[in-house]
Amino acid sequence: MTNKTKRAFAFATYLIVLSIFLTLSVLALWFGPTNGDNGIWLKKAPLIFFKFGVHPDLRMLLLVILTGALGSFVHTATSFATYIGNRCFDEDWYCWYILRPFIGVALAIIFYFTLRGGLVVFSNGDINSISPFCIGALSGLVGMFSKQATDKLREIFDNLFKTDKGDEERDGKLLELRPVHQVMLGMNRISAYQLNDGDTDNTVTIQDLYSLITGVVTRIPVLNANGSAKYIIHQSLLYKFISKKSMNSSESSVKISELTLENFMNFDNMEQLVRDSLAFVSKDKTLRDAKNEMDKISHCQDVLVTENGTKEEPILGWLTNIEISKHAKV
């Protein structure tokens, strides 16, 4: 057994222990009605091996913490098992996986306070009128789907603190004037597939490109032998191609391992999406220039930085639409 396998096995054991602890804690903390079934929580909360007196509000908060962590566990375990099963797990992500349940807990608490504070119409504020089932479900979903929960919280914040004049009405924003070479992804941070002299699209297999996709890498630049950009292939397009080829009955005899980049480029107008949608700027241009070049091209999501801004030159760096949007906000 290799060291990598041992670490994966140890982390899987940690996830199993965590799931058992969280499940038992939720079950132990769960309320029961008093005699008469009036819905009032019992004064004593059993937690694992002992009972303690706790205010109903605190008991609800503990439920939020545990179910938020449980929801995050589902996401963590599913993601970890998927990448291990596909043999493409990157060990640099261990830290993220370990912290993921704590992120889910923090988001669940914030979301719960948002509901109880009345920023979202949910209840009349009486603890006895709030369904623990509903709170537990919401907290678990917030922990499981942190991105959507964060987007919802941002939407609430934007509605509360909306102003008449925002960034879109400001001219000359500081961050937009930064040179692209200060914020671009340098070549040392790019996972790319570089062709050798004499290579063609028919010599590159889809499996070669798929092997570069990890939890972080979702776009694969394909470079010519001189380092200039030929294509940028997005994960979603690659998955779409593989799925269609797998499900097409007329091509049932085709093996995915035998498919090439040429097959991919001949599929469903891919050239427009992975080659003709690339923008180029020189290293001395600004973020605003990069955004303007991107806006000129239909479906463009990638801006490549070269010495003089031409596509024939080796690329020096890369800006995605996500990076441009992030840096363009003051």
Wavefront OBJ file of the C-alpha trace (Angstrom):
o trace
v 0.000 0.000 0.000
v 1.472 3.356 -1.067
v 1.670 6.397 1.208
v -0.943 8.145 -0.935
v -3.328 5.199 -0.505
v -2.703 5.158 3.247
v -3.518 8.862 3.515
v -6.693 8.410 1.492
v -7.726 5.472 3.689
v -7.015 7.481 6.871
v -9.086 10.403 5.613
v -11.950 8.083 4.636
v -11.850 6.700 8.184
v -12.018 10.267 9.540
v -15.119 10.912 7.412
v -16.812 7.740 8.651
v -16.101 8.614 12.298
v -17.312 12.176 11.713
v -20.576 10.987 10.161
v -21.250 8.603 13.046
v -20.528 11.302 15.654
v -22.738 13.897 13.950
v -25.607 11.472 13.396
v -25.579 10.229 16.988
v -25.323 13.815 18.304
v -28.341 14.935 16.272
v -30.361 11.946 17.453
v -29.339 12.508 21.068
v -30.109 16.208 20.957
v -33.475 15.774 19.247
v -36.419 17.025 21.268
v -39.466 15.188 22.575
v -42.849 16.723 23.504
v -44.017 16.825 27.095
v -47.119 15.048 28.311
v -50.117 16.319 26.495
v -48.201 16.625 23.215
v -48.233 20.427 23.370
v -45.025 20.735 21.389
v -42.983 22.307 24.231
v -39.425 21.064 24.359
v -38.246 19.054 27.297
v -36.096 21.014 29.756
v -33.331 18.432 29.715
v -31.411 17.736 26.516
v -29.751 14.315 26.346
v -26.381 14.572 24.571
v -24.628 11.245 24.037
v -24.086 9.950 27.621
v -25.439 12.755 29.791
v -28.288 15.214 30.127
v -28.024 18.928 30.668
v -30.406 21.818 31.124
v -30.521 24.101 28.116
v -32.644 27.000 26.930
v -34.759 26.141 23.851
v -32.989 28.841 21.801
v -29.591 27.351 22.586
v -30.898 23.891 21.855
v -32.087 25.048 18.428
v -28.680 26.620 17.771
v -26.933 23.361 18.658
v -29.239 21.603 16.219
v -28.267 24.125 13.525
v -24.553 23.526 14.191
v -24.817 19.752 14.038
v -27.057 19.559 10.962
v -24.965 22.205 9.183
v -21.886 20.066 9.768
v -23.800 16.959 8.686
v -24.807 18.615 5.406
v -21.195 19.643 4.784
v -20.112 16.078 5.471
v -22.395 14.840 2.677
v -20.770 17.245 0.223
v -17.265 16.453 1.445
v -17.658 12.673 1.383
v -19.354 12.687 -2.033
v -16.663 14.867 -3.585
v -13.815 12.899 -1.994
v -15.218 9.530 -3.058
v -15.828 10.783 -6.609
v -12.278 12.027 -7.112
v -10.737 8.964 -5.487
v -12.905 6.717 -7.671
v -11.824 8.572 -10.815
v -8.166 8.447 -9.682
v -7.759 12.197 -10.086
v -7.656 13.341 -6.452
v -5.246 16.191 -5.698
v -3.776 15.957 -2.185
v -3.484 19.734 -2.031
v -7.242 19.712 -1.354
v -7.002 17.840 1.963
v -7.007 21.124 3.876
v -10.212 22.213 2.117
v -11.910 18.887 2.867
v -10.950 19.084 6.546
v -12.244 22.660 6.883
v -15.400 22.055 4.830
v -17.625 20.969 7.792
v -16.544 24.055 9.768
v -17.438 26.265 6.796
v -20.856 24.609 6.675
v -21.373 25.211 10.400
v -20.497 28.904 10.109
v -22.833 29.401 7.134
v -25.656 27.506 8.846
v -25.359 29.738 11.943
v -25.390 32.927 9.856
v -28.347 31.661 7.836
v -30.216 30.749 11.040
v -29.619 34.203 12.532
v -30.843 35.731 9.284
v -34.072 33.761 9.536
v -34.612 34.403 13.234
v -33.732 38.084 12.856
v -36.568 38.585 10.405
v -34.431 39.489 7.393
v -36.327 36.678 5.705
v -39.982 36.210 6.649
v -40.002 32.865 8.382
v -41.782 32.904 11.750
v -43.169 35.196 14.420
v -39.979 34.802 16.460
v -41.472 32.437 19.056
v -39.177 29.460 19.479
v -42.157 27.170 20.008
v -43.605 28.147 16.644
v -40.482 27.094 14.735
v -40.352 23.565 13.428
v -37.055 21.870 14.354
v -37.564 19.678 11.304
v -37.583 22.746 9.069
v -34.563 24.322 10.792
v -32.656 21.041 10.661
v -33.449 20.608 6.960
v -32.451 24.180 6.097
v -29.220 23.971 8.093
v -28.285 20.679 6.461
v -28.982 22.063 2.987
v -26.979 25.215 3.733
v -24.043 23.044 4.814
v -24.409 20.839 1.758
v -24.885 23.624 -0.791
v -22.668 26.380 0.588
v -22.306 28.219 -2.711
v -26.071 28.629 -3.158
v -26.456 29.628 0.498
v -23.725 32.247 0.144
v -25.391 33.604 -2.995
v -28.694 33.893 -1.123
v -27.068 35.741 1.782
v -25.391 38.096 -0.673
v -28.767 38.717 -2.331
v -30.275 39.598 1.062
v -27.372 41.947 1.835
v -27.629 43.607 -1.588
v -31.345 44.214 -1.084
v -30.818 45.677 2.402
v -27.972 47.987 1.426
v -28.863 48.768 -2.162
v -27.711 52.205 -3.339
v -28.822 54.326 -6.261
v -25.276 54.797 -7.503
v -23.064 51.763 -7.583
v -19.880 50.566 -9.210
v -21.492 50.556 -12.642
v -21.764 54.366 -12.495
v -18.176 54.959 -11.398
v -15.518 55.718 -13.973
v -11.814 54.967 -13.664
v -12.071 52.400 -10.885
v -8.664 51.729 -9.357
v -8.628 47.962 -9.779
v -9.731 48.143 -13.420
v -6.612 50.192 -14.181
v -4.202 47.552 -12.899
v -1.936 46.006 -15.565
v -2.974 42.499 -16.496
v 0.490 41.124 -15.730
v -0.125 41.888 -12.030
v -3.265 39.774 -11.736
v -3.028 37.152 -14.488
v -2.390 33.460 -13.884
v 1.245 32.928 -14.795
v 2.455 29.908 -16.754
v 3.714 28.300 -13.534
v 0.080 28.168 -12.314
v -1.502 26.877 -15.517
v -2.179 23.192 -16.199
v -1.960 23.022 -19.974
v -1.493 20.388 -22.679
v 1.365 21.401 -24.977
v 1.746 19.855 -28.412
v 5.131 18.717 -29.661
v 6.474 19.454 -33.130
v 4.570 17.301 -35.575
v 1.610 16.664 -33.270
v -1.883 17.138 -34.671
v -5.368 17.109 -33.172
v -5.573 13.457 -34.158
v -2.597 12.503 -31.973
v -4.092 13.972 -28.794
v -6.601 11.723 -27.047
v -9.575 12.900 -25.041
v -8.226 10.817 -22.182
v -5.033 12.940 -22.216
v -7.108 16.087 -21.719
v -9.483 14.537 -19.178
v -6.565 13.509 -16.969
v -5.666 17.197 -16.458
v -9.060 18.067 -14.968
v -9.062 18.169 -11.149
v -11.106 19.837 -8.434
v -9.406 23.159 -9.223
v -8.672 22.833 -12.932
v -11.838 23.056 -15.054
v -10.387 24.635 -18.206
v -7.574 23.081 -20.248
v -5.462 25.297 -22.528
v -4.046 23.409 -25.509
v -0.788 25.051 -26.619
v 1.142 24.804 -29.857
v 4.764 23.675 -29.783
v 5.926 27.306 -29.564
v 3.732 27.957 -26.517
v 1.025 29.918 -28.326
v -2.611 29.174 -27.529
v -4.516 26.887 -29.855
v -7.660 26.083 -27.856
v -9.082 26.388 -24.371
v -11.345 23.455 -23.590
v -13.854 23.827 -20.778
v -14.775 20.899 -18.564
v -18.484 21.236 -19.353
v -17.859 20.948 -23.112
v -15.601 17.937 -22.633
v -18.198 16.202 -20.461
v -20.932 17.021 -22.985
v -18.881 15.480 -25.782
v -18.094 12.308 -23.813
v -21.713 11.953 -22.713
v -23.112 12.341 -26.233
v -20.628 9.868 -27.655
v -21.399 7.354 -24.904
v -25.185 7.632 -25.376
v -25.235 7.693 -29.187
v -26.462 4.266 -30.239
v -25.008 4.648 -33.739
v -21.553 4.981 -32.166
v -21.931 2.321 -29.497
v -18.786 0.559 -30.737
v -16.644 3.674 -30.253
v -14.404 3.538 -27.185
v -13.968 6.743 -25.232
v -10.262 5.978 -24.867
v -9.932 6.046 -28.676
v -11.546 9.450 -29.181
v -9.185 12.260 -30.143
v -9.060 16.034 -30.027
v -9.922 15.990 -33.725
v -13.173 14.140 -32.958
v -13.921 16.725 -30.302
v -13.261 19.675 -32.621
v -15.580 18.207 -35.281
v -18.396 17.865 -32.756
v -21.243 20.391 -32.507
v -19.432 23.543 -33.669
v -16.701 23.276 -31.050
v -14.256 25.447 -33.001
v -16.340 28.543 -32.313
v -16.425 27.797 -28.583
v -12.835 26.733 -27.912
v -10.802 28.570 -30.575
v -12.692 31.529 -32.037
v -13.908 32.721 -28.620
v -10.422 33.547 -27.270
v -9.328 37.148 -26.669
v -5.731 38.394 -26.544
v -4.084 41.424 -24.899
v -0.507 42.547 -24.377
v 1.094 42.326 -20.940
v 0.970 46.110 -20.475
v -2.785 46.396 -21.004
v -5.152 46.921 -18.083
v -7.996 44.859 -16.676
v -10.404 47.262 -18.338
v -8.735 46.596 -21.706
v -9.011 42.840 -21.099
v -12.705 43.186 -20.246
v -13.316 45.269 -23.383
v -11.602 42.673 -25.579
v -13.623 39.893 -23.975
v -16.895 41.778 -24.551
v -16.121 42.107 -28.281
v -16.186 38.340 -28.829
v -19.292 36.183 -28.572
v -19.136 33.478 -25.860
v -15.676 34.684 -24.780
v -14.675 33.637 -21.265
v -10.893 33.645 -21.572
v -8.339 36.390 -22.207
v -4.767 35.334 -22.933
v -1.814 37.627 -22.296
v 1.080 37.718 -24.772
v 4.024 40.081 -25.279
v 2.291 42.195 -27.927
v -1.277 40.909 -27.737
v -1.208 38.645 -30.799
v -2.380 35.043 -30.857
v 0.748 33.787 -32.669
v 2.982 34.572 -29.671
v 3.636 32.306 -26.669
v 1.214 33.073 -23.879
v 2.596 34.698 -20.743
v -0.548 34.418 -18.650
v -4.286 33.906 -18.578
v -7.336 35.730 -17.273
v -10.720 34.040 -17.012
v -14.042 35.852 -16.951
v -14.270 34.946 -13.241
v -10.914 36.555 -12.433
v -11.757 39.686 -14.397
v -15.101 40.093 -12.621
v -13.499 39.540 -9.214
v -10.721 42.081 -9.716
v -13.020 44.652 -11.331
v -14.977 45.112 -8.074
v -13.823 47.795 -5.674
l 1 2 3 4 5 6 7 8 9 10 11 12 13 14 15 16 17 18 19 20 21 22 23 24 25 26 27 28 29 30 31 32 33 34 35 36 37 38 39 40 41 42 43 44 45 46 47 48 49 50 51 52 53 54 55 56 57 58 59 60 61 62 63 64 65 66 67 68 69 70 71 72 73 74 75 76 77 78 79 80 81 82 83 84 85 86 87 88 89 90 91 92 93 94 95 96 97 98 99 100 101 102 103 104 105 106 107 108 109 110 111 112 113 114 115 116 117 118 119 120 121 122 123 124 125 126 127 128 129 130 131 132 133 134 135 136 137 138 139 140 141 142 143 144 145 146 147 148 149 150 151 152 153 154 155 156 157 158 159 160 161 162 163 164 165 166 167 168 169 170 171 172 173 174 175 176 177 178 179 180 181 182 183 184 185 186 187 188 189 190 191 192 193 194 195 196 197 198 199 200 201 202 203 204 205 206 207 208 209 210 211 212 213 214 215 216 217 218 219 220 221 222 223 224 225 226 227 228 229 230 231 232 233 234 235 236 237 238 239 240 241 242 243 244 245 246 247 248 249 250 251 252 253 254 255 256 257 258 259 260 261 262 263 264 265 266 267 268 269 270 271 272 273 274 275 276 277 278 279 280 281 282 283 284 285 286 287 288 289 290 291 292 293 294 295 296 297 298 299 300 301 302 303 304 305 306 307 308 309 310 311 312 313 314 315 316 317 318 319 320 321 322 323 324 325 326 327 328 329 330
